[in-house]
Amino acid sequence: MWFKMAKINKNTKIGDILEKHPDKVKILFKYGLHCIGCSVANQETLEEATAAHGINLKALLKELNE
């Protein structure tokens, strides 16, 4: 059975990306999100993290979902 994986969106928690999409860690690092080991990563959304670090959310989401 084939199914489409849910897209990563602004409400996706950083911890979920690290757990479910470990192949995306390089992209997070590229954008300056060095969230591995960060105490808030499990509860912080991608939108919150990019706002806190001054990162372009739209560009990051596009690359994460390619």
C-alpha positions as CSV (number, residue, x, y, z in Angstrom):
1,M,0.0,0.0,0.0
2,W,1.4,3.4,-1.0
3,F,0.7,6.5,1.0
4,K,2.0,10.1,0.9
5,M,4.1,11.2,3.9
6,A,2.6,14.3,5.6
7,K,4.5,17.5,4.8
8,I,6.5,19.3,7.3
9,N,4.7,22.6,8.2
10,K,5.1,25.6,10.4
11,N,3.4,23.8,13.3
12,T,5.7,20.7,13.1
13,K,7.7,20.4,16.3
14,I,11.5,20.4,15.9
15,G,11.6,17.2,18.0
16,D,9.3,15.5,15.6
17,I,11.5,16.4,12.6
18,L,14.6,15.1,14.4
19,E,12.8,11.8,15.3
20,K,10.8,11.2,12.1
21,H,13.0,12.8,9.5
22,P,16.6,12.4,10.6
23,D,17.6,12.9,7.0
24,K,16.5,16.6,7.3
25,V,19.0,17.4,10.1
26,K,21.5,18.7,7.5
27,I,18.9,21.2,6.2
28,L,18.2,22.4,9.7
29,F,21.9,22.9,10.3
30,K,22.3,24.7,7.0
31,Y,19.7,27.3,8.2
32,G,21.4,27.7,11.6
33,L,19.0,25.5,13.6
34,H,21.4,23.4,15.7
35,C,18.5,21.9,17.7
36,I,20.0,18.5,18.6
37,G,20.3,18.4,22.3
38,C,18.4,21.7,22.8
39,S,16.0,21.4,25.8
40,V,13.2,23.2,24.0
41,A,13.4,21.3,20.7
42,N,10.8,18.7,21.6
43,Q,8.1,21.3,22.2
44,E,9.1,24.2,19.9
45,T,7.4,24.5,16.5
46,L,9.4,25.2,13.4
47,E,7.6,28.6,13.2
48,E,8.7,29.4,16.8
49,A,12.3,28.3,16.1
50,T,12.7,30.3,12.9
51,A,11.2,33.4,14.5
52,A,13.6,33.1,17.4
53,H,16.6,32.7,15.2
54,G,15.6,35.2,12.4
55,I,15.4,32.4,9.7
56,N,13.2,32.6,6.6
57,L,10.4,30.0,7.4
58,K,9.1,29.8,3.9
59,A,12.4,29.0,2.3
60,L,13.2,26.4,5.0
61,L,9.8,24.7,4.6
62,K,10.3,24.6,0.8
63,E,13.7,22.8,1.2
64,L,12.5,20.5,4.0
65,N,9.6,19.3,1.8
66,E,11.5,18.8,-1.5
